[in-house]
Amino acid sequence: MGGALGLAVTYAFRRVAELTAWADGVPARVTSARTEVFHDSFLAGACFATAGLVLTLILMPMSKSPASEAASV
């Protein structure tokens, strides 16, 4: 989860310069630009976390190990 958060923040803050230039000092646009950065960060983090969950479910072994079968007896 920490890796997903770090990648999300890095991804979102790459757009700060672009959005700041778009805002051009107008207070409403500055607020909108900040909101956009946090929205992008949250969305990217959710995507990375979902991808991690999907990979975990795909790569997990589907069969029980002999040790877990012996413990349930």
C-alpha positions as CSV (number, residue, x, y, z in Angstrom):
1,M,0.0,0.0,0.0
2,G,2.8,2.4,0.7
3,G,4.3,1.9,-2.7
4,A,0.9,2.6,-4.3
5,L,0.6,5.8,-2.3
6,G,4.1,7.0,-3.2
7,L,3.5,6.3,-6.9
8,A,0.1,8.1,-6.8
9,V,1.6,11.2,-5.1
10,T,4.5,11.3,-7.6
11,Y,2.1,10.9,-10.5
12,A,-0.3,13.6,-9.3
13,F,2.4,16.2,-8.4
14,R,3.8,16.0,-12.0
15,R,0.8,18.0,-13.0
16,V,1.3,20.8,-10.5
17,A,3.2,23.0,-12.9
18,E,0.7,22.5,-15.7
19,L,-2.3,23.3,-13.4
20,T,-0.6,26.2,-11.7
21,A,0.0,27.8,-15.2
22,W,-3.6,27.2,-16.0
23,A,-4.8,28.8,-12.8
24,D,-2.9,32.1,-13.7
25,G,-3.4,33.4,-10.1
26,V,-7.2,33.4,-10.2
27,P,-8.3,32.2,-6.7
28,A,-11.1,30.0,-7.9
29,R,-8.8,28.3,-10.5
30,V,-6.1,27.8,-7.9
31,T,-8.5,26.0,-5.6
32,S,-9.8,23.9,-8.6
33,A,-6.2,23.1,-9.6
34,R,-5.3,21.9,-6.0
35,T,-8.5,19.8,-5.9
36,E,-7.6,18.3,-9.3
37,V,-4.1,17.3,-8.0
38,F,-5.5,15.5,-4.9
39,H,-8.3,13.9,-7.0
40,D,-5.7,12.6,-9.5
41,S,-3.5,11.3,-6.6
42,F,-6.4,9.5,-5.0
43,L,-7.5,8.0,-8.3
44,A,-4.0,6.8,-9.2
45,G,-3.6,5.3,-5.7
46,A,-6.8,3.5,-6.0
47,C,-5.8,2.1,-9.4
48,F,-2.4,0.9,-8.1
49,A,-4.0,-0.7,-5.0
50,T,-6.6,-2.4,-7.2
51,A,-3.9,-3.7,-9.5
52,G,-2.0,-5.0,-6.5
53,L,-5.2,-6.8,-5.2
54,V,-5.9,-8.4,-8.6
55,L,-2.3,-9.6,-8.9
56,T,-2.4,-11.0,-5.4
57,L,-5.5,-12.9,-6.1
58,I,-4.2,-14.2,-9.4
59,L,-0.8,-15.2,-8.1
60,M,-2.0,-16.8,-4.8
61,P,-1.9,-20.6,-4.9
62,M,-5.4,-22.0,-5.3
63,S,-4.7,-25.4,-3.6
64,K,-4.3,-26.0,0.2
65,S,-0.9,-26.8,1.4
66,P,-0.3,-30.2,3.2
67,A,0.4,-28.3,6.5
68,S,-2.9,-26.6,6.5
69,E,-4.7,-29.8,5.8
70,A,-3.0,-31.6,8.7
71,A,-3.9,-28.7,11.0
72,S,-7.6,-28.9,10.2
73,V,-7.8,-32.7,11.1
